[in-house]
Structures are given as C-alpha cells and as structure tokens.
Amino acid sequence: MTARYLFKEEAPIGVSAAGIFIGFLVFFTIKKGCLRKKHLKKDVNTMEVRRYRFDELKKATDSFSDERLIGSGAFGNVYRGVLGDEKRTVAIKKAHSESNESAEEFKNEVELLSRVKHKNLVGLVGYCSEAKHKILVYEYVSQGCLLEYIVGKERNPLTWQQRVNLAIGSAKGVAHLHGVEPSIIHRDLKPSNILIDDEFEAKISDFGLVKKGPNGDASHVSTQAKGTPGYMDPAYCSSLHLTTSSDVFSFGVILLQLVSSRPALDHTRRQSEYHISNWAKPSVERGMVEDILDVSLQLEPCNNKMMLKMAQLGIRCTAWEPKNRPTIRQVVKELEEALCQVTKSVQRSSYSEESQSFSIDSVLLQRFYVESFEDISVRSASLRCLDVTNSSNNNEEVDGI
C-alpha cells in the first residue's frame, strides 16, 4: 500500500502523526505567505519607509559637516545628503543630542508621517533610530522656504500669481493631513516650514510637533501648547484643547503675510496691533487691501481683488473663536473659486495695468526687513497666547502657556 493511499485512508497512528505534521507544515507555510503579503501591503500603505543605519547617513553627509548644513532649529539640524548607491539627494534631520523627544514620540512621528503622501507634503524617505540617534530622512526640496521669499533678502519678490499658487498648494497639503483618519494636526505651520520645489509648488515640512487629532466623537485632544509665537492659536493656548482649527489659525497668519510681507508679531506697531491680524483687520474690513499690500506688489500689475480675497480669508482664519473659522478645505475651495473668477475676468476684458494697480505716491519704497521675521517678542500679558518674551529662535516651542 503506497504512502499516497495511506494518506487518503484511515492509517496507522504513526502514519497519521506524519500526516498531521505535514498538514501543520502546509498550514504554517500558507500562513507565512499571507503574513508576508500583509507586510508588503503595509509597506505600500506606509510608503515603504526605509530604516537606515547611522553610518549610512553619516557617510551621506560627510560626517554631518557644516558644509552640508542647510537648516537649524530648536529640535535639530538639517543636512543635505547623498545616499550611497542611489545617488539620491535628501534632507537629513538629525535631532540635537539634548533633545527631549522620547523614543515613543519619535516612533509616533515616523508612524504618522508614513501614513501620508501628497504632492504638497515633503515626503518621508526613511529614518534612523540607533542608540541615542534620532534621524529623519526627507525628500530634498531645492528652492528654499517661503520665508526667504517673503522677507526678500536673498530671493526675488513673489508675484501675486505665485502667492496665490503657493497659498492654494500649501492649503491642500494641510487639508490632506486633516483628511486622514484620525486627522493629523501639524501645530507649527509658518513660512519657514513651507518649502518650494523646482516647479514652484509648496510643500509643507517639519513635522516635529505633529499630533494625532481627536478620535470618534471627541471634539479635541488635550495636550501641552506648543508652536511658534504669533502662529499659535490663542484658543488652544488658553484651553490646551487642540483641534484642526488650530492649524487654520496658523494658516490665516500665513495668508496675511503672503499679502503684506509683514511679520506675525511686531512690537513697533501700537499694542493693539502687535499681531498681524489685528493690524490688518481694519483695512481689510474696509476693502482697502492696498493699505497692507506688500510694496513689491505695488511696483507691478497686481490683481487687488484676489489679494483682498486672500486677506479676508486670513482674517476669518484668525478669528478668536475657533467655531468662527473656516475649515482648511473651505479655504482651498474659496481660493480656487476666487482665482477662477479672476482668470475668467481677465479673459473677458483687456484691462490696462493702470486699472489693476494704484498710485504709490508717498509710499515708502523699501522691503520690510527684520533679522528674525518669525520671532518678534511682544511684552504684553494680554497677548500671552500669541507670544513669549524669551523666544530665541524661529522654531522655539511654547510649553504650557
């Protein structure tokens, strides 16, 4: 009687045991295959984020040399690196050795970022977590950050079309973060964290403060107040209740800066106008956008109607009460609709540059330069949620306000 026959029929105990053993082998082989497929599927869903060895990243940055340094902040330094055989240029963010970020927080950041992929978000390529080293590897974005263009020291001033395009692109990036389940809240939106690629498209970057949004029916997440003075939502600061609306407030400040090229906080203005939203609001409500418009836009044809719309959205986004702010998806929709209307208007009529601009007589023609555009302290107890008095750099976080 063949083994094949015995396997099909009732068999002696010894043969049955062998059959059971073979059965288990088949089961676990199939199970292992399923797990492998599931793992591969998970990798696809998480963009196949790679784990790098420290020595790989050290080599890619010439031992993290100063020549490769392209940025620095409160959390760490960013280096331009070239990965070995891939010859791929990347941005490598290495946390300071004294960073308070725990291993759990670092893991959380990697997991959150591995869930999202969008053309207006800087992509996470990989990470390194060896001993005390916490390093993130991002795609490299070559054209600098929005702050450099707004301040105008090293970059050409932006045209009104470029400002609108960057506003829409960055809003779409934020909308994608808010649209995943559960939502992702950036918590540190500002011009220096909006990078610009070769096609002059905006990409949201620096996710060091990202936080998972509320689950289910929860209205908020209770957490310490962190962010950059001037861009932090005052409602979040005072209640410690974080929602996606907090990002909307920050984005509203950015919209006002795109229109005016002014700092978020400026103690040279009257106390009631320290914050850019308070300074711009009277002019915007009167429809007089030219009163706050960036000087460089006054030197060339500019669509004031579009700039006014951006400023109006900025004021709505920075409303003191979160319930009075639009969602970021509404911001995208309104900006795109306004741009569409402007484009159609241009196609219907051949207006002159004079009709779309205005007199700049008696306007002081100079760019608004400050050493640290995002960091002008306001020494006022009434504006504690908007500023700290001991801020030392652009990326300083505010804890427990």
C-alpha positions as CSV (number, residue, x, y, z in Angstrom):
1,M,0.0,0.0,0.0
2,T,1.5,3.3,-1.0
3,A,2.0,6.3,1.2
4,R,-0.3,8.2,-1.0
5,Y,-3.1,5.6,-0.4
6,L,-2.4,5.6,3.3
7,F,-2.7,9.4,3.4
8,K,-6.1,9.2,1.8
9,E,-7.5,6.4,4.0
10,E,-7.5,5.7,7.7
11,A,-3.9,4.9,8.6
12,P,-1.9,3.5,11.4
13,I,-1.1,6.0,14.2
14,G,2.4,6.6,13.1
15,V,1.4,7.5,9.6
16,S,-1.4,9.7,10.9
17,A,1.1,11.7,13.0
18,A,3.2,12.2,10.0
19,G,0.2,13.4,8.1
20,I,-0.7,15.8,10.8
21,F,2.8,17.1,10.8
22,I,2.7,17.6,7.1
23,G,-0.6,19.3,7.5
24,F,0.8,21.7,10.0
25,L,3.7,22.4,7.7
26,V,1.4,23.3,4.9
27,F,-0.8,25.4,7.2
28,F,2.2,27.5,8.5
29,T,3.7,27.8,5.0
30,I,0.4,29.3,3.8
31,K,0.1,31.4,6.9
32,K,3.6,32.7,6.5
33,G,2.9,33.6,2.9
34,C,-0.2,35.5,3.9
35,L,1.7,37.4,6.6
36,R,4.4,38.3,4.1
37,K,1.7,39.6,1.7
38,K,0.1,41.6,4.5
39,H,3.5,43.0,5.5
40,L,4.2,44.0,1.9
41,K,0.8,45.6,1.7
42,K,1.5,47.5,4.9
43,D,4.8,48.7,3.4
44,V,2.9,50.0,0.4
45,N,0.4,51.8,2.6
46,T,3.3,53.4,4.6
47,M,5.2,54.5,1.5
48,E,7.9,51.8,2.2
49,V,9.7,54.0,4.6
50,R,13.2,52.6,5.0
51,R,15.2,52.2,8.2
52,Y,18.8,53.5,7.6
53,R,21.9,52.7,9.6
54,F,23.6,55.6,11.3
55,D,26.9,55.0,9.4
56,E,25.0,55.3,6.1
57,L,23.6,58.7,7.0
58,K,27.0,59.8,8.4
59,K,28.6,59.0,5.2
60,A,25.9,60.7,3.2
61,T,26.5,64.0,5.0
62,D,30.3,63.8,5.2
63,S,30.0,63.1,9.0
64,F,27.3,65.8,9.3
65,S,29.7,68.5,8.2
66,D,28.9,72.2,8.4
67,E,29.3,72.4,4.6
68,R,26.2,70.1,4.4
69,L,24.2,72.1,6.9
70,I,21.1,73.7,5.3
71,G,18.9,74.5,8.3
72,S,18.8,74.5,12.1
73,G,16.1,74.8,14.7
74,A,15.2,74.0,18.2
75,F,14.8,70.3,17.6
76,G,17.8,69.7,15.4
77,N,19.9,70.4,12.3
78,V,19.0,69.6,8.7
79,Y,21.7,68.4,6.3
80,R,21.8,67.9,2.6
81,G,22.9,64.3,2.0
82,V,23.6,62.0,-0.9
83,L,22.6,58.4,-0.3
84,G,25.2,55.8,-1.4
85,D,24.4,53.7,-4.4
86,E,21.1,55.5,-5.0
87,K,22.9,58.8,-5.5
88,R,19.7,60.4,-4.3
89,T,19.9,63.9,-2.7
90,V,17.9,64.0,0.5
91,A,17.3,66.3,3.5
92,I,18.5,64.6,6.7
93,K,17.2,66.0,10.0
94,K,19.3,65.0,13.0
95,A,17.9,65.7,16.4
96,H,20.1,67.6,18.9
97,S,21.7,65.3,21.5
98,E,19.9,67.1,24.2
99,S,16.5,66.8,22.5
100,N,13.7,65.9,24.9
101,E,11.9,63.9,22.3
102,S,11.4,60.4,23.7
103,A,11.8,57.2,21.7
104,E,8.0,56.8,21.8
105,E,7.4,60.3,20.4
106,F,10.0,59.7,17.7
107,K,8.3,56.4,16.8
108,N,4.9,58.2,16.8
109,E,6.2,60.9,14.4
110,V,7.5,58.2,12.0
111,E,4.3,56.3,12.1
112,L,2.1,59.4,11.5
113,L,4.3,60.6,8.6
114,S,4.4,57.2,7.0
115,R,0.6,57.3,6.6
116,V,0.5,60.3,4.4
117,K,1.6,61.0,0.8
118,H,0.7,64.1,-1.1
119,K,2.5,66.4,-3.6
120,N,2.2,69.3,-1.2
121,L,3.8,67.5,1.7
122,V,7.5,66.8,2.0
123,G,7.8,63.1,1.7
124,L,9.4,60.9,4.4
125,V,12.0,58.7,2.8
126,G,13.3,56.9,5.9
127,Y,14.6,57.2,9.4
128,C,17.4,56.0,11.8
129,S,16.9,55.1,15.4
130,E,20.1,53.7,16.9
131,A,21.0,54.2,20.5
132,K,20.7,58.0,21.1
133,H,20.5,58.9,17.4
134,K,17.1,60.0,16.1
135,I,17.2,61.0,12.5
136,L,14.6,61.5,9.8
137,V,15.3,61.4,6.1
138,Y,13.1,63.6,3.8
139,E,12.9,64.3,0.1
140,Y,15.1,67.2,-0.8
141,V,13.3,70.4,-1.8
142,S,15.7,72.8,-3.7
143,Q,14.1,76.2,-3.9
144,G,14.2,77.3,-0.2
145,C,11.3,78.2,2.0
146,L,8.5,80.7,1.8
147,L,10.0,82.8,4.5
148,E,13.0,83.6,2.2
149,Y,10.7,85.0,-0.5
150,I,8.5,87.0,1.9
151,V,11.4,88.7,3.6
152,G,13.1,89.2,0.2
153,K,16.7,89.3,1.3
154,E,18.1,86.6,-1.0
155,R,15.1,85.8,-3.3
156,N,13.2,87.7,-5.9
157,P,9.8,89.1,-4.6
158,L,6.9,86.9,-5.4
159,T,4.3,87.9,-8.0
160,W,0.6,87.9,-7.0
161,Q,0.0,84.8,-9.0
162,Q,2.9,83.0,-7.3
163,R,1.5,83.9,-3.9
164,V,-2.0,82.6,-4.7
165,N,-0.5,79.4,-6.1
166,L,1.6,78.8,-3.0
167,A,-1.3,79.5,-0.8
168,I,-3.5,77.0,-2.6
169,G,-0.8,74.4,-2.7
170,S,0.1,74.6,1.0
171,A,-3.6,74.7,2.0
172,K,-4.1,71.4,0.0
173,G,-1.2,69.9,1.9
174,V,-2.7,70.8,5.3
175,A,-6.1,69.6,4.1
176,H,-4.6,66.2,3.3
177,L,-3.3,66.0,6.9
178,H,-6.6,66.9,8.3
179,G,-8.4,64.5,6.0
180,V,-6.8,61.2,7.1
181,E,-8.4,59.1,9.9
182,P,-7.6,60.1,12.6
183,S,-6.6,63.5,11.5
184,I,-3.0,64.8,11.8
185,I,-2.5,68.3,13.2
186,H,0.7,70.0,12.2
187,R,0.9,72.5,15.1
188,D,3.8,74.5,13.6
189,L,2.6,76.0,10.3
190,K,4.7,79.1,9.4
191,P,6.5,80.4,6.3
192,S,9.8,78.7,7.2
193,N,8.0,75.3,7.2
194,I,6.6,75.8,3.7
195,L,9.3,74.7,1.2
196,I,9.2,75.4,-2.6
197,D,10.2,72.8,-5.2
198,D,11.7,73.2,-8.7
199,E,8.2,73.7,-10.2
200,F,7.5,76.4,-7.6
201,E,4.9,74.3,-5.8
202,A,4.5,74.5,-2.0
203,K,5.4,71.6,0.3
204,I,4.6,71.5,4.0
205,S,7.6,70.4,6.0
206,D,8.9,70.0,9.6
207,F,6.6,67.6,11.3
208,G,8.4,67.7,14.7
209,L,5.2,68.8,16.5
210,V,2.6,66.7,14.7
211,K,-0.2,65.4,16.8
212,K,-2.9,62.8,16.2
213,G,-6.3,64.5,16.1
214,P,-9.3,63.5,18.1
215,N,-10.9,60.1,17.6
216,G,-14.5,59.3,17.1
217,D,-16.9,61.8,18.7
218,A,-14.2,63.6,20.6
219,S,-14.0,67.3,19.9
220,H,-10.4,67.9,20.7
221,V,-7.1,66.5,22.0
222,S,-5.9,67.8,25.4
223,T,-2.2,68.5,25.2
224,Q,0.5,71.0,26.1
225,A,0.6,74.1,24.0
226,K,3.5,74.0,21.5
227,G,4.3,76.0,18.5
228,T,5.8,79.3,17.3
229,P,4.8,82.7,18.8
230,G,2.5,84.6,16.5
231,Y,1.3,81.5,14.7
232,M,-0.2,79.7,17.7
233,D,-3.9,79.5,18.1
234,P,-4.8,81.6,21.2
235,A,-7.9,79.4,21.9
236,Y,-5.5,76.3,22.0
237,C,-3.1,78.2,24.2
238,S,-5.7,79.1,26.8
239,S,-7.6,75.9,26.9
240,L,-5.0,73.3,25.9
241,H,-7.7,71.9,23.6
242,L,-6.1,71.1,20.2
243,T,-8.2,70.7,17.1
244,T,-7.6,71.1,13.3
245,S,-8.8,74.6,13.7
246,S,-5.5,75.5,15.4
247,D,-3.7,74.8,12.1
248,V,-6.3,77.0,10.4
249,F,-5.4,79.9,12.6
250,S,-1.7,79.5,11.8
251,F,-2.6,79.3,8.1
252,G,-4.6,82.5,8.3
253,V,-1.4,84.3,9.6
254,I,0.5,82.9,6.6
255,L,-2.2,84.2,4.2
256,L,-1.9,87.7,5.7
257,Q,1.9,87.5,5.3
258,L,1.6,86.5,1.7
259,V,-0.4,89.6,1.1
260,S,1.6,92.0,3.2
261,S,5.1,90.5,3.7
262,R,4.9,91.6,7.3
263,P,5.9,89.7,10.5
264,A,3.4,87.9,12.5
265,L,4.3,90.0,15.5
266,D,5.7,93.5,15.5
267,H,6.3,95.4,18.7
268,T,7.0,98.6,16.7
269,R,3.3,98.8,16.0
270,R,0.7,100.0,18.5
271,Q,0.0,97.5,21.3
272,S,-3.5,96.8,19.9
273,E,-1.9,96.0,16.5
274,Y,1.0,93.8,17.7
275,H,-0.4,90.8,15.9
276,I,-0.7,90.9,12.2
277,S,-4.4,90.0,12.2
278,N,-5.2,93.0,14.5
279,W,-3.1,95.3,12.3
280,A,-4.6,94.2,9.0
281,K,-8.2,93.8,10.1
282,P,-9.4,97.4,9.8
283,S,-8.1,97.9,6.3
284,V,-9.4,94.5,5.1
285,E,-12.9,95.2,6.5
286,R,-12.9,98.5,4.6
287,G,-11.8,96.6,1.4
288,M,-8.6,98.7,1.3
289,V,-6.1,95.9,0.7
290,E,-3.7,98.5,-0.7
291,D,-3.1,99.8,2.8
292,I,-1.5,96.5,3.8
293,L,-0.2,95.3,0.4
294,D,3.5,94.3,0.1
295,V,5.4,97.2,-1.5
296,S,6.9,94.9,-4.2
297,L,3.3,94.2,-5.4
298,Q,2.7,98.0,-5.7
299,L,5.6,98.2,-8.3
300,E,4.0,95.9,-10.8
301,P,0.5,94.9,-12.1
302,C,-1.4,93.3,-9.3
303,N,-4.9,91.9,-9.0
304,N,-6.1,93.7,-5.9
305,K,-9.4,91.7,-5.9
306,M,-7.5,88.4,-5.5
307,M,-5.2,89.9,-2.8
308,L,-8.3,91.2,-0.9
309,K,-9.9,87.8,-1.0
310,M,-6.7,86.2,0.5
311,A,-6.6,88.9,3.2
312,Q,-10.3,88.4,4.0
313,L,-9.7,84.6,4.3
314,G,-6.7,85.3,6.5
315,I,-8.9,87.4,8.9
316,R,-11.6,84.7,9.0
317,C,-9.0,82.0,9.7
318,T,-7.6,84.0,12.6
319,A,-10.9,84.6,14.3
320,W,-10.5,84.4,18.1
321,E,-13.3,81.8,18.4
322,P,-12.5,78.5,16.5
323,K,-16.1,78.0,15.6
324,N,-16.0,81.2,13.5
325,R,-13.1,79.9,11.4
326,P,-13.5,78.1,8.1
327,T,-12.1,74.6,7.7
328,I,-8.9,74.3,5.6
329,R,-10.9,72.5,2.9
330,Q,-13.2,75.6,2.7
331,V,-10.1,77.8,2.4
332,V,-8.9,75.7,-0.6
333,K,-12.3,75.9,-2.2
334,E,-12.7,79.6,-1.8
335,L,-9.1,80.4,-3.0
336,E,-9.6,78.2,-6.1
337,E,-13.0,79.7,-6.9
338,A,-11.7,83.3,-6.5
339,L,-8.7,82.5,-8.8
340,C,-11.1,81.0,-11.3
341,Q,-13.3,84.1,-11.3
342,V,-10.2,86.4,-11.7
343,T,-8.9,84.3,-14.6
344,K,-12.3,84.5,-16.4
345,S,-12.4,88.2,-15.8
346,V,-9.0,88.6,-17.3
347,Q,-10.1,86.6,-20.4
348,R,-13.2,88.7,-20.9
349,S,-11.6,92.0,-20.8
350,S,-8.3,93.6,-21.8
351,Y,-7.8,96.0,-18.9
352,S,-4.7,98.2,-18.6
353,E,-2.1,97.8,-15.9
354,E,-3.2,101.2,-14.5
355,S,-6.7,99.9,-13.9
356,Q,-5.4,97.0,-11.9
357,S,-2.9,98.9,-9.8
358,F,-2.9,102.0,-7.8
359,S,-0.8,105.1,-7.0
360,I,2.1,104.6,-4.7
361,D,2.7,108.3,-4.1
362,S,4.1,108.9,-0.7
363,V,4.6,105.2,-0.1
364,L,8.0,104.4,1.5
365,L,9.5,102.1,-1.1
366,Q,11.6,99.6,0.9
367,R,11.3,96.0,1.8
368,F,10.3,95.2,5.3
369,Y,13.5,93.5,6.7
370,V,13.9,92.1,10.1
371,E,16.7,89.8,11.4
372,S,14.2,87.2,12.6
373,F,11.0,87.6,10.8
374,E,9.1,85.0,12.8
375,D,10.4,86.0,16.1
376,I,9.5,89.5,17.4
377,S,8.6,89.4,21.0
378,V,5.5,91.1,22.5
379,R,5.8,92.0,26.1
380,S,2.2,92.1,26.9
381,A,0.4,89.9,29.4
382,S,-2.9,90.3,27.4
383,L,-1.2,88.6,24.4
384,R,0.4,85.7,26.2
385,C,-1.2,83.2,23.8
386,L,0.3,84.9,20.9
387,D,3.9,85.5,22.1
388,V,6.5,84.7,24.7
389,T,9.1,87.1,25.9
390,N,12.1,84.9,25.9
391,S,11.8,83.5,22.4
392,S,15.2,82.9,21.0
393,N,14.8,81.4,17.5
394,N,12.3,80.8,14.7
395,N,11.4,77.3,15.8
396,E,11.1,77.8,19.5
397,E,8.2,76.0,21.1
398,V,6.0,77.3,23.8
399,D,5.2,74.9,26.5
400,G,2.3,75.0,28.9
401,I,1.1,78.5,28.2
